[in-house]
Amino acid sequence: MSDAVGSAYAAIVDADHRRDHGLYLSPPEVARFMASLVGFHKGIVRVLDPCAGAGILSAAAVEALVRRGATRIHVVAYEVDKTLAKELRKVLRGVEQWAAKQGAEVTCDLRTADFVMANADALEGLGSLFAPDADRTYDVVIANPPYFKLNKADPRAQAALSVVHGQPNIYGLFMAIGAALLRKGGDLVFITPRSFASGDYFRAFRRRFFGLVRPQEMHVFGSRRDAFARDAVLQENVILHAVRDDGWKDGDVTISTSAGIGDLAERETRTKRIGEVLDLASNDLVLRMPATEGDEDLMRAVDAWQGRLATHGWKISTGPVVAFRAKEFQSATGGSGTVPLLWLNHVHPMEIRWPLVKRKNEHILDRIGSRNILVPNANYVVMRRFSAKEEKRRLVAAPYLAATMNVPMVGLENHLNYIYRPGGSLTEEEAVGLAAFLNSTLLDTWFRATNGNTQVGASEIRAMPMPPVPTIVALGRQARGVTNLARIDALVGEVLGRP
């Protein structure tokens, strides 16, 4: 019933409404799986669904708890979309009636207040006299929170400053507050993007969140769309089950993986020590999510490399041409006084395709006023900062070789990163070899497991282990002109001595 309500409602509201509310409703299979992770709780079981939508997670949690023997359950469900809340009320009434037939007493409290604004104070009261009262704490918090970025000045971001850095994504606020409202031993089950697992924006969040809850189970979806296929969400999703355990030190975590919803019942499962996936010794607290044992083997191989960009004398920066600020210098036709302007769509695995004669301006004026946003014509590795929907790999890099362009300068648009040697130039072999490594399955697997973002940030590439320069150069000699990624993988295996 709840899924039918949600699907019908999502179909009649427009895309802007769904985006503004982060409305990506949970499929029934996902809801049942999430509810199956909830443990047994005695007495009156208090359940919080902080972004209830059509009520499918609330309903699944109640069903799972009743089947495990719970006889008294109180559900608090938040839904700020008042139109959807009207339908949610009917669903919750149906849940109460179903439970009564099973011999269980279920009461539901529907709240149309903004969950973050109503409960952010729980973050500030942790470990103090102002900790949440018993009637604001829960045995179970289960959620599929909205996903969208907040402006730093947004009242919700301001209300949760202790877990906010930069431009936060609202789902992180739901996770942090949900953890703060859990009772000791309580279950937190969330399905979210993987971006919270690493990166600067979520560092403060991870410190607070993992100080409260101990990861117990993680399920990683291999597909970037399948978990919410009907909503065409471009995210790599993870289901995290954690238990409230303030000050925990160690334990086991179960990792499972499936390609999507269809094979959820046949998921692969393995158990690891938490310290193997969450770097407890680091201030960054990066949560790694290798999908398979094979991925773990690849990660160990990369982790063994001692080099970094900085140790090799290289740096990475973001393309300095911000398109809307540099309109006066851009040109569609080129001609005297212009140089190439490279955009994201010019960069493909192991090759720069320019010009493309597409709608974008592919040339930029080289004059005194534009020199500060151009870079010298030197050898670089150019990378996409965003992976396209159709790309199978997150890392997309190409060698830019100065000899291919008879110009003094070149423009790199802001959706690109570029790797360079300060005050000089990479050699051609370094540029080709480094691009080949970045395009390999080896580094792409490592990056995916350690970074949940669909963006490729310069800070993540700075932190990435690198093989020795002679190894990069050796690969560069063999990989020049090679654009086939299977062949790149074979060459990487050859220079590293890996099968």
N, C-alpha and C positions, 0 to 999 in steps of 0.2 A: 504493500500500500504506500509506504513512504517513498519508495523509489519511483512509483508511478506518479505520485504528486510532484516530486522533484523534477522528473523528466518533463512533465507537462508544463510546469512553471518555467523551467529553463528554456523551453521551446518558444514561449510567448514573449519573454522579455528580450530586449535587444542586446547586442554585443557590448555596448557601452555600460549598460546596467550590470551585466554579468561581470565585466572587468572591474567596475567601480566597487562592487561588493565581493570580488574575489570568489564568485559563485561557481565552484567546480564540485558538483555533487558526487558523493561516494557511490560507486557501483555496489550492488548487493554482495557480490563475491568478496570484495575487499572489506566491506563492513563486517561480514561474518568472520572473516579471518582475523581482523583486528579484535573483535569481541572474544574470539577463542583464546587470545593471549592473556585475558584478564584472569587473575587468580581468585581463589575462594576467600570470602570475607564474612566474618561472623556478625550477628546482630543486624541492625538496620544498615543496609549498604547504601551509602550516599554516592550518587553518580553525577558527574558534571559533564555536560556537553556544551562547551563555550561558544560554539558556532553551529547550531543544530541543523540549520537548513531545513530539509524536509523530514528530519528526525530518524534517518536510517541508522545512524550510529547509536543513538539512544535506544532504538528498538532492538538492534542487534545485541547491545550490551545487556539489556534487560532479559532478553531470551536466553543468552548464555548464562547469566547469573541464576536465573530460575531453574534452568536445566541442571545446574550444579548444586541446587538445594537451597538457594536463598529464598526466604519467605517474606521478607520485608525490604523494599527498595524505595528510595526516594531519589527522583531524578530532577536536577535543575538544568534547564535547557535555555540557552540564550540565543535569540535570533533578532538582529537589528532590522532586518527587512520586514516591515510590518505586514506587507501583503503576503509574503511567504509564511509569516508567523500565524496568520489566520488558518492556513492549511495545516501547519505544524500542530496547532492545538487539537485538530481533529485526529491527527496521527497519534499524538500522545494519549488522547482519550481512548483510542483503539488499543494502545499498548496496555493501559490500565485494565481494560476489559478482558484482553487476552490473558493477562497474568492472573486475574481473578478466577478464570476458568481452570487455571493450573494450580489453584490453591495458594497463590501468593498475593500479597498486598503491595501494590505499586502506586505511589503518588507522584504526580508530575507537577513541577512548578515552572511555568513558561515566563521568561523575562525578556522584554523587548529593549532593555537598556543596552548600551555599548559595553561589551564585556571588559575591554581593556580599561576604559575610564572608570568602570564600577569597581574594579578589583586590582588596579595597579599598585595601590597602597600595600598590598600583601608583600610586594618585593622589598619595601622599605622596612617592614616589621620583622623580617626574618631574624630569629635568634634573640629577640628582645621582648619586652613587656607588651609590645604592640603587634605581636604575631597574630594572625587571623584567629578569630573566635572559632569554637568548635562547629558552630552552625554555618561557618564559611569554609570548612575544610571537607575533603572528600576522600573516599576510599578508591574511587576510580575517576580518572579524567580521560575522556576519549574524544578525539577531535580530528576533523579535516579542516584546518583553519584556512581563511582567505589568504591569497598570495598576491601582494602588490607592495610596491615601495612607498614609504611615507616620507614626506618632507620633514626635515629636522624640526621645523617649527610646528608641525602638526601636534595638536593637544595630546594625542595618544603617545607620540614619541616623547613629548615633554614629561608625560606622566610616568614614563618608564625609563628615565635617564640612566639608571644604574646598569641597564643592559643594552643601551643604544650607543652606536658609534657610526658616524657618517650618516648615510641615508639608509635607514633600516627597512627591512621587509616586515610587514605586519605579522606574518606567521610566527616570527621569532618572539614577539611579545606574547602571543597566545601560549607558546610553549613555556616561556619563563614564568608567566603568571600561573599557568596550570600547575607547574611543578611546585610553586610556592604555596598553592592551596591544597596540596596533597597531604594526607595524614601519613605518619610513619608506617612504612610497609605498603602504602597505597600504590596502585598501578596507574601509570601514564602511558597511553597508547595514542600516537599521532601518526598521521600520514602527511608528509611534507616534501618539498624539494630538498635536495641534498646540500644546498648551499650553506646551511648552518654549520656543516662539518669542518669548514676551514675558512681562511680568509680574514682580513682585518675587520670587516664590518661586523662579524659575528664573534670576535674574540672575547669581548666583555660578556656577551651572552653565554658563551661556552663556559667561562669561568664560574659564572653564577649558576648556570643550569646543572653542570656536572658536579658542582659542590653539593647539590641537593639530591640528585637522582643517580642511581647506578644503572647503566645500560644492561639490559638482560637479554633482549632479542632485537635483531635488526633484519628486516627483509628488504632486499634491493631488487627493484624492477629493472631489467635490462633495457626495455623499450622506453623511449622518451615520450611516447604518446599513449601507450596501451592502458595505463592505469586509469586515465580519464579520457578514453578515446572519443566519447561523444562530445566532449568539450574541446577537443583538439588542443590540449595543453602541452606545450613544449617544455617539459621539465623531466629531470631524472628523479623519480620518486623513491622515497624510502619510508618504510613503516618502522617506527622505533617504539619498543616497549621498554620502559624503565621503571624502577621501583624507588620510592622515596627512602633514602638511606643516607642521612646527613653525615658528611665526613667519611664516607666509605673509602677504602684503600685499594681493594682488589676484588677479584671474582671472575666468574666465567660469563661469556656472552655467546649466544647462539646466533650465527649468521646464516640466513637462507637467501636464496635467489631464484627468480623465475624470469622468463622472457617478458611475461605480462600477466594478465588475469587468467588466460586460458589454461596455463600450466601451473597455476598457483598450488593446486593439490599435489602436483608432482615436483614441488620445489626441492632443490638440493640444499642440504643442511649440514653444518659443521659447527663445532664448538671450539672457542679460543679463550685464552686468558685475556681479560680486558686490556691489560697493558700491551698486548700485541696489536690492538687496533686503536687505542686511545693513548696518545703520548702524554702520560701523566707527569713526566719530568720536565716538560716544556711549558712555558707560559702560554704558548699558542693553543695547547690542548686540541690538536688536530685529530679528528675522528676518521680513521681509514675504513673504507668499505670495499675491499677486494671481493669481486663477485664469486670467484672460484679458487680452488687450490692452485690451479695453474697461474692465476693472476698473482697469488701470493709469491709464487716462485719468481715471477718476473719482477715483482717489487723488491724482493731481496737482492736480485742481481743489480737493480738500479741503485738501491740504497748503499751498496758496497762501493759505489763510485765516490771518490773524495772531492772531486772538483765541483766548482760552481762558476757561474759567469764571472764573478768578481776575481776568483783565483786565477782564471785564464786571462785576465786583463780586458774583459769585455763588459759592456753595459747594455741595458735594455731601456728604451723609452717609448712613449706613446707618440704616434704621428702628430706633428705640431699643427697641421692644417685643420682648423675647425671650420667646417664648410660654411655655416651661416655667417661666420664672422669674416670670411675671406671671399665673399661673393664678387667683390669688385676686381679681384685678381684672376678669377677663373675664366676659362675660355673653352668653348665647345669645338672650335675649329683649329686652334693652335696658330702656328705661323711665327714670324720673327719675334724674338724676345720672350718666347714661352718655353717652358720645360714640362716634362711629363708630370701629371698629377695622378698618383696611384690611389685607388679606392679598394675597399674590401673585395669587390668582385673581380679585381685584377689579379688577386693572389689565389693560386691553386697549388695543390701539393707539388712541390719541386719546380714550379714554373710561374713566371710573371707573364700574364697575357695582356699586353698593352700595345696598341689601343684596341678597344672593343667596339668603338663607334656606337655606344649605347646612349641613353638619354643624359647621363651624367657628364659634366664637364671633365674632360680628360687632360686638360692642359692648364697651366697656371703661369701667370706673368712672372718673369724674373727681373725684378727691379728693386730699387733701394727700399721701397715701402714693404716689399714682401720677403726680403731676404731673411728676416728673423723667423719666418715660418717655413723656410726651405732648408734642406740639408745638402751638404756637398755630395756630388756624384762620386760615391765610393762603393765598396762592396759591403753589402748588408745581408742579414737574414730578416725577411719581412714576414710577420705573422698576423693572422686574423685575430682580432680580439673577441669575436663572436663566432660561434659555429653555426652554420646554416642548417635549416631544417633537414635538408637532404643529405648532409654530410654524415658519414658513418664514424668519422673520427673527430675528436674534440680539437686536436692540435692540427692546424693547417699552416705550413710554412713554406717559403720559397726563397731560394738564393737570388738576390738582386746583384747582378754583376755590372760594374761601372762600364766595362768595355762594350756592353750592348747598347749604351745610350751615349751619343756624342753631344753631351750637354754639361754645363758646369755645375748645375744644381738639380735637385729633384724634389717634388712635393709628395708628402706622405700624409694621407687623410687620417683623422683622429680615431677611426675605427680600426687602425692598424697599430701593432707594436713593431719596433725594429731593433735588432741587435747589432752593435757596432763596436769598433775599437776607438776609444776616446783619443782625439788628436791624430788619428790615422785611419787605416782601413783594414778590415779583415783580408786575409789572402783569399783568392778564389777557392782554394781547397778547403779552407776553414769555413767559408760561407756555404759551400755545397755540402760539406760533411755535416755541419751542424744542422742545416735544414733537413738532411736525410735522417739524422737521429730524431729530430723533433717530429718528423712524419711517420716514424716507425710505430708498429704495434707495441713495441716494448715501452717507449716513453708515453704513448697515448694511454696504455693500460695503467701505468704508474700515476699519470695525471688524473685520470678518472677516479681512481681509488682514493686519492688524497685530496681531491678538490671537487666539491659538489656543484660548482657554478657552471652555467652554460657559457659564461664569459671566461676569457683567458687573460688574467691580469698580469701586469709586469712583475708584481711582487711574487707571484707564484712561480714565474719562470726564474727569477733570481734565486729562489730557494731550491730549485730543482737540481738534483745531483747531475753532474756532467762527467763523461769519460775523459781520460787524459787527452790533451791537445794532439799528440801524435796519432792517437786512435781516430780522432775526428778528421785529421788531415788524411789519414790512410783511407777512410771511407769517402772523403771528398774526391780523391783521385779516381775511385771506382764508380762513384754515383753520378758523375757529371753527365748531364743529358738524360738521366733516367727519371721517368715520371710514373712508371708503373709501381704501385705501392707494394705489391707482392715481391717484386724484384728488389725494392728498397729493403724490405724485411730480410730477404735472403742475404743481401750484402752486409747488413748490420750483423746478422748471425755469423757471417764469415770473419769480419774484422774482430768480433768479440770472442770468436771460438765457441759460439753457442749453436746447437743443432737447430 
